[in-house]
Amino acid sequence: MKEEILIVEDDADISGLLKRILEDAGYETKQAYSGTEALLCCEKKQPDLIMLDLMLPGMTGEELLLTLREGGCDIPVLVLSARSSLQDKVTLLKEGADDYITKPFEPEEMTARVEAALRRRGHHEEKSGAKVYFYKELKLYPEGRKVLVLDTPLSLTAYEYEILFLLIRNPEKVYSRELLYEQIWKGGYYGENNTVNVHVSNLRRKIKEAGAGDEYIRTVYGIGFKLE
């Protein structure tokens, strides 16, 4: 399946231009002309990425972004705006935007930034149509529960695979030991259990022994783990 991009732009001409550029690049698109309409679209079916204008009728782009992030939505959001000041860019990035593109824009730059955002969030798909999650030298194939490091298969236990699958889907998120235990082992975590640490340690070792040059799972002291 192709990735679907929600275009949130109240100017019909610009929206149409974005639609043509993105569909020519191989993406499916859906259009919304206000922040409220975009929010309803996301509630019905989450897109793989949102292309967001700021100056929208009713709910503004900033308000939509904050609503999505406060609700726990981690869809990649690329802001597309005529505002070019550094402060505007910094503010939106801090509020949860994944990238900021200034109008006017070159189609090639826009599609490259879309591709990069999707790749960072693990939504890149191979031409075969099977979803694959990429991170540095790792490739994870959910359909076959297969993991490759430098194109060499990695032998993982079921729990090691589930930990890596959870981390690679949200590479910027820090997972506490409690959350990992609850989501992977489906049970309550009482603080003294060393199970998560042992499995993460084994996972790190296997990735390193497979020839990966970098450290992949970082310990965030006092919190938990994330991909590095």
C-alpha positions in Angstrom: 0.0 0.0 0.0 1.1 3.6 -0.7 1.6 6.0 2.1 -1.3 8.5 2.5 -0.6 12.1 3.0 -3.2 14.5 4.4 -2.9 18.0 2.8 -4.3 20.6 5.1 -4.4 23.8 3.1 -7.3 26.3 2.7 -6.0 27.7 -0.6 -7.5 25.4 -3.3 -4.8 26.2 -5.9 -2.0 25.4 -3.5 -3.8 22.3 -2.3 -4.2 21.1 -5.8 -0.5 21.8 -6.6 0.6 19.8 -3.5 -1.8 17.0 -4.5 -0.3 16.7 -8.0 3.3 16.9 -6.7 2.8 14.2 -4.1 0.8 11.9 -6.3 3.4 12.2 -9.1 5.9 11.1 -6.4 3.9 8.0 -5.7 1.9 8.9 -2.6 -1.9 8.8 -2.1 -3.4 12.1 -0.9 -6.4 13.4 1.0 -7.3 17.1 1.2 -8.7 19.1 4.1 -9.4 22.8 3.9 -9.6 23.7 7.6 -8.1 22.5 10.9 -11.4 21.1 12.1 -11.9 19.1 8.9 -8.3 17.8 9.2 -8.9 16.7 12.8 -12.0 14.8 11.7 -10.0 13.1 9.0 -7.4 12.0 11.5 -10.1 10.6 13.8 -11.6 8.5 11.0 -8.3 7.2 9.6 -4.8 8.3 10.5 -2.7 9.3 7.5 1.0 8.4 7.3 2.0 12.1 7.2 0.3 15.5 7.4 1.3 18.5 5.3 0.1 21.4 7.3 -0.5 25.1 6.5 -0.7 27.4 9.5 -3.2 30.1 8.3 -6.4 28.1 8.4 -10.0 29.1 9.0 -11.4 28.2 12.4 -8.8 26.0 14.1 -5.3 27.2 13.1 -2.5 25.0 12.0 -0.7 25.6 15.4 -3.9 24.6 17.3 -4.3 21.5 15.2 -0.7 20.5 15.8 -1.0 21.0 19.6 -4.3 19.1 19.7 -2.7 16.1 17.9 0.4 16.0 20.0 -1.5 16.5 23.3 -3.7 13.6 22.3 -0.7 11.4 21.8 -0.8 11.3 18.0 2.7 10.8 16.6 1.9 11.2 12.9 4.8 13.1 11.1 3.7 16.7 10.5 5.5 18.9 7.9 4.6 22.6 8.3 4.3 24.5 5.0 4.1 28.2 5.6 5.0 31.6 4.2 6.4 32.6 7.6 10.2 32.5 7.3 11.5 33.8 10.7 13.8 31.6 12.7 11.5 32.1 15.8 8.5 30.7 13.9 10.4 27.6 12.8 11.9 27.0 16.3 8.5 27.4 18.0 6.7 25.0 15.7 9.5 22.4 15.9 9.3 22.6 19.7 5.6 22.2 19.6 5.9 18.9 17.7 6.4 19.6 14.0 8.8 17.2 12.3 9.9 19.7 9.7 9.2 23.2 8.4 9.2 24.2 4.7 9.0 27.8 3.7 6.8 29.0 0.8 7.6 29.3 -2.0 9.2 25.8 -2.3 10.8 23.6 -4.9 8.9 20.3 -5.5 12.0 18.3 -5.3 12.9 19.6 -1.9 9.4 19.1 -0.6 9.2 15.4 -1.7 12.7 14.8 -0.3 11.6 16.1 3.1 8.4 14.0 3.0 10.5 10.9 2.2 12.9 11.7 5.0 10.1 12.3 7.6 8.5 9.0 6.6 11.8 7.1 6.8 12.5 8.6 10.2 9.2 7.4 11.6 9.4 4.0 10.1 6.8 4.3 7.4 9.0 3.7 4.4 7.7 0.9 2.1 9.6 -1.1 -0.4 8.3 -1.3 -4.0 7.0 -4.8 -3.3 4.4 -3.2 -1.1 5.5 -4.9 2.1 6.1 -2.5 5.0 9.7 -2.4 6.2 11.1 -0.4 9.1 14.6 1.1 8.6 17.0 2.4 11.2 20.6 2.9 10.3 21.9 -0.6 9.3 18.7 -2.3 10.6 15.8 -3.5 8.5 12.7 -5.0 10.2 10.0 -6.9 8.2 6.9 -7.2 10.3 5.1 -9.6 8.0 7.8 -12.2 8.3 9.1 -11.1 11.8 12.5 -10.9 10.2 15.3 -8.5 11.1 18.4 -7.8 9.1 21.7 -6.1 10.1 23.8 -5.2 7.1 21.5 -7.6 5.1 22.4 -10.5 7.4 19.5 -12.2 9.3 19.5 -11.6 13.0 18.3 -14.4 15.3 16.1 -13.0 18.0 13.9 -14.5 20.7 10.2 -13.5 20.5 10.6 -10.9 23.3 13.8 -9.4 21.8 12.0 -9.0 18.5 9.0 -7.3 20.2 11.2 -4.9 22.0 13.0 -3.9 18.8 9.7 -3.7 16.9 8.3 -1.3 19.5 11.4 0.9 19.5 11.9 1.1 15.8 8.3 2.2 15.2 8.9 5.3 17.4 12.7 5.9 17.2 12.5 9.3 19.0 10.5 8.0 21.9 12.0 7.0 25.3 10.3 3.9 26.7 10.4 3.3 30.4 11.1 -0.2 31.7 7.6 -0.2 33.1 6.0 0.6 29.8 8.2 -2.0 27.9 7.3 -4.7 30.4 3.6 -3.9 30.3 3.4 -3.7 26.5 5.7 -6.7 25.7 4.9 -9.1 28.6 1.4 -7.9 29.1 1.7 -7.7 32.9 2.2 -5.4 35.7 5.7 -4.1 36.5 6.7 -3.9 40.2 10.2 -2.3 40.0 12.4 -5.2 41.1 12.0 -7.3 37.9 15.3 -7.3 35.8 13.7 -9.0 32.8 13.6 -5.9 30.6 17.3 -5.1 31.3 18.4 -8.6 30.4 16.5 -8.7 27.1 17.7 -5.3 26.1 21.3 -6.3 26.9 21.0 -9.4 24.8 19.5 -7.5 22.0 22.3 -5.0 22.0 24.9 -7.8 22.0 23.3 -9.5 19.1 23.1 -6.4 17.0 26.8 -5.6 17.7 27.9 -9.1 17.0 26.2 -8.9 13.6 28.6 -6.2 12.6 26.6 -3.0 13.3 29.2 -0.3 14.0 27.0 2.0 16.1 25.2 1.7 19.5 21.6 1.2 18.6 19.8 1.2 22.0 20.6 4.0 24.4 19.9 3.9 28.1 18.3 7.2 29.2 19.3 7.1 32.8 16.4 7.3 35.2 13.8 6.8 32.4 14.4 3.9 30.1 15.5 3.1 26.6 15.3 4.5 23.1 16.9 4.0 19.7 20.1 6.0 19.3 
